[in-house]
Each structure stands twice: as C-alpha cells, then as structure tokens.
Amino acid sequence: MPVTSVESDAEALTMTLIADFPVGPERLWAVFTDPRQLERFWGPPGWPATFASFDFEPGGRARYSMASPTGEIARGSWEFVAIDAPRGFEVVDSFVDEDGDPIDGMPAMRMTFAFDETERGSRLTNITYFDSLDALEQLTAMGAVEGATLAMNQLDAVLVGLREFAQGKGTRLEILDDQHVRITRLIDGPRELVWRAHTDPDLMRRWMLGPDGWRMSVSEVDVSVGGTYRIAWEPEEGTEGEPFGFDGETLLIDEPRRIVQTEHMTGTDYPSTTNDLSFYEEDGATLVTLLIEYPDAATRDAVLATGMVEGMEQSFERMERVVLG
C-alpha cells in the first residue's frame, strides 16, 4: 500500500499524509492535475468522485461530488491558491451545496500537495491545515484519516496503467477492513459489452456460472433503481451440489460505469451485503471492481471461505471466451 503514515497534530492543527510511489514526481503531478485521472482515486472506495469543473490556475476553482452506494451525495470545491509545476500546489478545500456555496457549519481547509523525488520514485506529502481544533476533531470523527488512506491507496492502478497493473493477474482480492473487501479483474474488452454481460439476463446465463457443471436456472433482473433481481444456480446431471441463489434490490445505476445492489442468499436468514460494482475502460480493456460491504468480519470471512473468488475467476474466464471472444 502506498500510504506510509497519516498523522494528526493537535498543536499545529494539521493532518499529514505521506505516500511513496514507484514513479517519478512528474507522473504524480500529472495524475493530480488531470480531473479524469483524479476521479479514479480521489473518493475513497464506495464514494467515487466526479469533477464537474477544473480551472487549474491561481484563483481558479474545481468542483467535485462523491456518491455513496445508496446515492447520498457529498460535494466539495477546491480554490487553487498557488501552483508550482511540477513540484506541488495549494488549495482551499470546502464542503459546498448544489450551487457551489460553502455549507454552514462545515470547515474549509487549506491543503498542500508536494511531490518530491526519492531513490525509488517519488513521495507525496499532503498536509491539511485546519482553522481550529474543533475543525480538526470534526473531520477526524467523520473518518478523514481512514478515507484519505483508502483513497490514496487506489493510486497504484492509475499510475502504471490498467494493463500493466492487472493483465494476467486474474481475480484479485483485497481486504480493506472488517466490513469491506475489494475484488478486481481486468477484462480484455470494451466497457459497454462488459456492462451488458453483467446486466443482460441472456448474457449472464452464458458466463456467470462458477465452476463447470453448473447452470443458471433463474435470471430475473430489473435493472432500474428500486428494481429487484433474483438469480439461482443448480448442478447439471453428474455434478454434486445443492441449488442456491441470491436476491436483492438495485440501489444506484450510472450506466455503464457503476451499479450498486444489495445481495441476500435466497431462502436464508443470512444478512444482506451491499455490492458496489464499477467499470473503468482504458486502451480497450475494462477493469471490473467489486466493493462488498459485509455486516461484520465474521460474515466476511465465512463468505470468502466458500471459494467465492475462485468461482468468480472461472466465470470471468468464461466471459472472455464465450461473450467477448
């Protein structure tokens, strides 16, 4: 993970994040000054950012929003105070409303971004300056330390490019905390088709099968916010196993970038999870990212122990053969 430390200083009224990367400072500079690349990591997992404007000059402003899995929107604004290309820049970061006006009761913070060369690449030093101890404590209580760490730890994939980062590495699992895991898989195909493969019942029946010897017996999918779905599998003749399935509700859709759904094992009293599925295309390949929120660590571990990730890899391999091939 790139982030090496995040420290709050109550006397200096600062929060300092330090992260190291295996690329030069010019590459870091490029990522932080291009809104399309910023969108891939500025929001923490589950709260992806969208920059609506980016006027990168002293006195200019950038406006962004972040959407939660349930559709809750948090909005922010940067005012660019100073720019020293390619070594760093300084902004005033504010919470804003739909019109871009500061929200009463929410602090504005001065932030500096410094990009320095190291023996192995470069170092990001991000310092946030607060006006008061109350403001520092307020942001800390809102999860600023955890959110900043998770956000910056997404930078690896952005810096090196999708194919170098993920191609040939199969389905990868990252345990983010007790309740969250992130699963990624690079698919060699366009985003629109990968999106359809995940939302079209006819295509789903062709690849979303897990190990050989199983078939999808139910595929009822309403791809609309508030719509419900039900999918189920059963073993083919000669394959051992018991039929099972899942049902849930669609919470958010941003076609073809993101779909968020609840997932519950049909016919059981097991708790539901929230599955946040996103698609990012670069150079003809699509990175599929699934962020799963579990109710607790015990449920997380029980689900992962079923071999879920291995089954997903077999399904993704099948998608590449029968849907994209």
Disulfide bonds with the S-S distance in Angstrom:
none
